[in-house]
Each structure stands twice: as structure tokens, then as C-alpha cells.
Amino acid sequence: MTTELEPVAEFRARARVWLRDNLPPAPPDQGPPDSKEEWDRARELQRMLHDGGFAGICFPEEYGGLGLTPAHQQAFTKESYAYEMPVILNVPTLSICAATLVDLGTEEQKREYLPAVLRGDIVLVQLLSEPRGGSDLAGLTTRAERDGDRWILNGSKIWSSGAYAADYGLCLARTNWEVPKHRGLTMFLVPIGAAGVTVQRIKQVTGSTEFCQEFFDDVVLADEAVIGQVDNGWEAASRLLYHERSAIGGTSPYISGARPHIGGEESPILDIARDSGQLDDIRVREDIGEARAMQVVRDQLIDHITRSVLAGELPPAAGSITRLFSAENSWLQTDLAVKVAGAAAATHAPGDPVDTARIGTDFLFRAAWSLAGGSTEIARTVISERVLGMPREHAADRDVPFNEVKRGR
Ligand SMILES: Cc1cc2nc3c(=O)[nH]c(=O)nc-3n(C[C@H](O)[C@H](O)[C@H](O)COP(=O)(O)OP(=O)(O)OC[C@H]3O[C@@H](n4cnc5c(N)ncnc54)[C@H](O)[C@@H]3O)c2cc1C
């Protein structure tokens, strides 16, 4: 029996009232979370959404979600812009890790973890990239070895956003060295607090310590920690990367309360030009126009790709198009903002008439948008091979057992 879904307009009206009555106004944007307190606050807000009946809008009902459509999610998100929301739980917890669990988790895993995630009790992170490089993901060397009915994990992961505040990480490890690289991997759900896991924070040029490196020394994992099938971790990784591209590119239905793509904030350039008295400058007006035009194109592109993938007119890999565009657009927006702000971008002090607080750090961080979620070079390869159907690029290690592949030490 199918039950009628609540019409989007009614859902939106109900959300508007609930948000107004329950959530405080949005605080000023403070950049990436850098303290445990910010994560605790996000968990608390997620709990409020859950108890209010607005968590996991597109997650299946049987695992604690609402089972509604992307249109319901978009409507809720638009209503929520003005309120304090647990936006740091969107990526990677909800839109990447939990989404992968929905696709590949066992019934037990889904029942155990998904409702807890939607209640804000569990924060998930991705443990994929390694110190030797993140682009050649299938060439990773963190290993999990069988020991009776358990696994022993050794190795290191890096650039894991927010791992210091997380409960579990989805960790891709090598479980078979005698087959080509894509065929010997397994995805595990690793408790960050397990014995043998060491988490170190990394300080970036912006001052943020959001990134972490993890070291695994004989970490014991049960068979129940395997996501998907043993040695078939590339399928799990592909699913996870699909969700990552969707999240970064702006087509994920699991993101709530934030503009669903990198660089999604509205461009500050108009405010800067107004506050600094440059609105009549013809060159500044051109910059404002260029920034605005790119935002409009981005929104249209996201809409078009989302609909085309859902309708089966484009392959899921088309998420790489929006991922690439979002990165290019983020660079452009940041560069134009610095151009218009001039020296104020570097010298902001609290109370300055022109609010340029974030511009300098955004500028320093902008290279990250070409790397996060897989680099833009890799996105171009994905688009050429898997969207346009061009020949695959040469790989010296294709079909070679991994233990015979030459590697640097
Ligand atoms: C904001 C942010 C958040 C992140 N969060 C996480 C996270 O939570 N978990 C996680 O596991 N990782 C995370 N990462 C890491 C990210 O996935 C990697 O940075 C990315 O995959 C690239 O890997 P790398 O930095 O090791 O660069 P490398 O793989 O060493 O590549 C270096 C350069 O070479 C280029 N290159 C490499 N191979 C090719 C090729 N075949 N063709 C053309 N060019 C190539 C790359 O494009 C890049 O420009 C995050 C990164 C950022 C910036």
C-alpha cells in the first residue's frame, strides 16, 4: 500500500512555522568548524530537527528518515537559511557516509547506524586519502588482514575532515594483494575511538585545524564492520565517490539547511562594493555582473544535471560536471571579491565598515575547492571517459596484481 506524500507547499508551510518557533537565528559564518563544541552544538541541533520531525527528509522511513522527495528537501532548506542549522553534519556524515550506508549497508548496519546518525548521536567521516596521494585511490596501501573471524587494520589516512570529532570512519583498506588494485579492497566502518587508532590534527595556512591524519596500529575489527563485500570495496568506494561528487557538485538530496554545493554562499562582492562606495565604478560593476552571472549559471547547471541524472538522460558520473564548475566558480568568486576589496581583504579588523572578514581566508583556502571530493583534473578525466565516452587514459598498473606493481617507498 502506498501512502500519499504530504504536498510540498504544505510541508514547507509547516517547516516555516516549526523553524520560527524552535531554532535560533543563524549566527555569522565562522568558517570551518574547529572545536569539539561546534560539533556538539551541531549534534544538539540535529537532535532538535529529529524530534521536530524534520531530520533525514530524503532518507528512507524504515531507517528514521521521512522518505520524502528532493523537492521537499529543497523547500525545507530554503526556509531554513535564516536559522542556525547543523550544516557541518551535511558533508560528509549525511550526504556521503550515511548515503553510502543506505545503498550498501546490511539491514543490521542500516538499523543500527542510520537512525542514530539522523538523531545526531553519530558523526561519520571518510577515511580514504593516504599520505602517498589521494587521486589514485585504488592504489592505497592501508591494509586489513584476516585473523580468524576478525580483521587487523594497519596504515594511515590523511585529510580526513573533522575526524577528531567523529565516532566512525568509512575506511577503504587493501585486503588482497594478489589481484589488480581495484579488486583487492574492502570498506570498513572503523570506530574512531578503537584501541590502536591515533588521530592527529593538521594546521592549515588559514589557521584551521579541521583536517586530521589517522594512524592505525593493529586495530581489531569484527566482520560486521565490513560495508558491502570483502574484496569488493571498489564498489563501495564508487558509491561513496558518487555521493561525494553529488554533495560537492550540488546535486545531493541529503543536504539540509545549506546551499548544496561548494562555494554556495552568496557572493559578498556586491556588499563590499556598496560598503566601500564603489558601486558607480564601471569596472567594479562588470566584476559584480560576472560574479552574478556565474552564480546563475551554476544554479541552472545544478538543476539541469540533477534532473537529467534522475531521468536517466545522463550517467551518474555527470555529477563531475557540477563538481568541476563549482570549483571553477569558487575560484572566480574569491578572486573577484579580493579584487574589489583591495587591501581590506588582508587587513580586516572587527568593526571595520566593510565586512571583509572571510575574504582573506577564503582566498587562502580556495585551492582546496579544486581538491576536495577528488581533484578537478580527475573530474575532467571522469567527464571525458564516463560522460563523453572518450578512450580511457593509459594506466601501467591495469590488470597487474597489486603486489607486482612498482611503487615508491
Ligand atoms: C577541503 C578538503 C576536504 C577533504 N576531506 C577529505 C576527507 O574527509 N577524507 C579523505 O579521505 N580525503 C579528504 N580530502 C582529500 C582529497 O580527497 C584529496 O586532496 C584529493 O583526492 C587529491 O589527493 P591529494 O591531495 O593526495 O593529491 P594527489 O593525488 O597527490 O594529486 C596531486 C595533483 O596531481 C593531480 N593528479 C593526480 N593524478 C592525476 C591524473 N591521473 N591525471 C591528472 N592529474 C592528476 C591532482 O589533480 C592534483 O592536482 C579532502 C581535501 C580537501 C581539500
The ligand as an SDF file (V2000), in Angstrom:
LIG
                    3D

 53 58  0  0  0  0  0  0  0  0999 V2000
   38.5710   20.5820    1.8720 C   0  0  0  0  0  0  0  0  0  0  0  0
   39.0540   19.1520    1.7050 C   0  0  0  0  0  0  0  0  0  0  0  0
   38.4290   18.1410    2.4120 C   0  0  0  0  0  0  0  0  0  0  0  0
   38.8630   16.8150    2.2750 C   0  0  0  0  0  0  0  0  0  0  0  0
   38.2560   15.8540    3.0420 N   0  0  0  0  0  0  0  0  0  0  0  0
   38.7000   14.5810    2.9410 C   0  0  0  0  0  0  0  0  0  0  0  0
   38.1180   13.5670    3.7690 C   0  0  0  0  0  0  0  0  0  0  0  0
   37.2370   13.8490    4.6000 O   0  0  0  0  0  0  0  0  0  0  0  0
   38.5730   12.2950    3.6630 N   0  0  0  0  0  0  0  0  0  0  0  0
   39.5550   11.9600    2.7630 C   0  0  0  0  0  0  0  0  0  0  0  0
   39.8980   10.7710    2.6950 O   0  0  0  0  0  0  0  0  0  0  0  0
   40.1450   12.8960    1.9780 N   0  0  0  0  0  0  0  0  0  0  0  0
   39.7430   14.1950    2.0490 C   0  0  0  0  0  0  0  0  0  0  0  0
   40.3360   15.1620    1.2810 N   0  0  0  0  0  0  0  0  0  0  0  0
   41.4510   14.7970    0.4120 C   0  0  0  0  0  0  0  0  0  0  0  0
   41.0800   14.8140   -1.0690 C   0  0  0  0  0  0  0  0  0  0  0  0
   40.2430   13.7160   -1.3710 O   0  0  0  0  0  0  0  0  0  0  0  0
   42.3990   14.7600   -1.8320 C   0  0  0  0  0  0  0  0  0  0  0  0
   43.0520   16.0080   -1.6140 O   0  0  0  0  0  0  0  0  0  0  0  0
   42.2120   14.5480   -3.3080 C   0  0  0  0  0  0  0  0  0  0  0  0
   41.6810   13.2640   -3.5690 O   0  0  0  0  0  0  0  0  0  0  0  0
   43.5480   14.6870   -4.0550 C   0  0  0  0  0  0  0  0  0  0  0  0
   44.5230   13.8820   -3.4600 O   0  0  0  0  0  0  0  0  0  0  0  0
   45.8990   14.5140   -2.9940 P   0  0  0  0  0  0  0  0  0  0  0  0
   45.6650   15.7990   -2.2810 O   0  0  0  0  0  0  0  0  0  0  0  0
   46.6770   13.4530   -2.2750 O   0  0  0  0  0  0  0  0  0  0  0  0
   46.6440   14.9040   -4.3690 O   0  0  0  0  0  0  0  0  0  0  0  0
   47.4070   13.9120   -5.3350 P   0  0  0  0  0  0  0  0  0  0  0  0
   46.5820   12.7190   -5.5980 O   0  0  0  0  0  0  0  0  0  0  0  0
   48.7900   13.7120   -4.8020 O   0  0  0  0  0  0  0  0  0  0  0  0
   47.4510   14.7980   -6.6560 O   0  0  0  0  0  0  0  0  0  0  0  0
   48.2920   15.9460   -6.7360 C   0  0  0  0  0  0  0  0  0  0  0  0
   47.9440   16.6870   -8.0260 C   0  0  0  0  0  0  0  0  0  0  0  0
   48.1640   15.8210   -9.1660 O   0  0  0  0  0  0  0  0  0  0  0  0
   46.9990   15.7250   -9.9570 C   0  0  0  0  0  0  0  0  0  0  0  0
   46.8270   14.3630  -10.4930 N   0  0  0  0  0  0  0  0  0  0  0  0
   46.9740   13.2000   -9.8140 C   0  0  0  0  0  0  0  0  0  0  0  0
   46.7080   12.1560  -10.6230 N   0  0  0  0  0  0  0  0  0  0  0  0
   46.3840   12.6630  -11.8440 C   0  0  0  0  0  0  0  0  0  0  0  0
   45.9870   12.0960  -13.1030 C   0  0  0  0  0  0  0  0  0  0  0  0
   45.8790   10.7700  -13.2670 N   0  0  0  0  0  0  0  0  0  0  0  0
   45.7200   12.9430  -14.1150 N   0  0  0  0  0  0  0  0  0  0  0  0
   45.8230   14.2910  -13.9690 C   0  0  0  0  0  0  0  0  0  0  0  0
   46.1940   14.8850  -12.8020 N   0  0  0  0  0  0  0  0  0  0  0  0
   46.4610   14.0870  -11.7590 C   0  0  0  0  0  0  0  0  0  0  0  0
   45.8460   16.0180   -8.9970 C   0  0  0  0  0  0  0  0  0  0  0  0
   44.7310   16.5100   -9.6980 O   0  0  0  0  0  0  0  0  0  0  0  0
   46.4400   17.0890   -8.0870 C   0  0  0  0  0  0  0  0  0  0  0  0
   46.3570   18.3570   -8.6850 O   0  0  0  0  0  0  0  0  0  0  0  0
   39.9390   16.4930    1.4050 C   0  0  0  0  0  0  0  0  0  0  0  0
   40.5740   17.5100    0.6880 C   0  0  0  0  0  0  0  0  0  0  0  0
   40.1600   18.8240    0.8420 C   0  0  0  0  0  0  0  0  0  0  0  0
   40.9010   19.8880    0.0890 C   0  0  0  0  0  0  0  0  0  0  0  0
  1  2  1  0
  2  3  1  0
  2 52  2  0
  3  4  2  0
  4  5  1  0
  4 50  1  0
  5  6  2  0
  6  7  1  0
  6 13  1  0
  7  8  2  0
  7  9  1  0
  9 10  1  0
 10 11  2  0
 10 12  1  0
 12 13  2  0
 13 14  1  0
 14 15  1  0
 14 50  1  0
 15 16  1  0
 16 17  1  0
 16 18  1  0
 18 19  1  0
 18 20  1  0
 20 21  1  0
 20 22  1  0
 22 23  1  0
 23 24  1  0
 24 25  2  0
 24 26  1  0
 24 27  1  0
 27 28  1  0
 28 29  2  0
 28 30  1  0
 28 31  1  0
 31 32  1  0
 32 33  1  0
 33 34  1  0
 33 48  1  0
 34 35  1  0
 35 36  1  0
 35 46  1  0
 36 37  1  0
 36 45  1  0
 37 38  2  0
 38 39  1  0
 39 40  1  0
 39 45  2  0
 40 41  1  0
 40 42  2  0
 42 43  1  0
 43 44  2  0
 44 45  1  0
 46 47  1  0
 46 48  1  0
 48 49  1  0
 50 51  2  0
 51 52  1  0
 52 53  1  0
M  END
$$$$
